[in-house]
Amino acid sequence: MKKEKLDELKANHAQIIIGKNGLTENLLNTIKIKLNKNKIIKLKVLKTVEELETIDRKRFAELIAEKLSAKLIEIRGYNIILQKKDI
């Protein structure tokens, strides 16, 4: 079941897009709500995100996962897949 869900998620568009304002509290709350509801989500990071000027994409993805207490499943280009830790 988990593999099927992951494959479906990879094939579809991102559920949340992180724009040039980066990780705001409002955006983090929205991601957390989606993560609690869906257990696994796909994020797309735009190239204009301010944080990417100082850190690389991998570290940015790890930072998001840390802030949300989520598990980082995959980073592919500017797409990130996160999973809720307690499943």
ABEGO torsion letter per residue (X at the ends): XAAAAAAAAAABBBABBBBAAEBBAAAAAAAAAAAAAAGBBBBBBBAABAAAAABBAAAAAAAAAAAAGBBBABBBEABBBBBBAAX
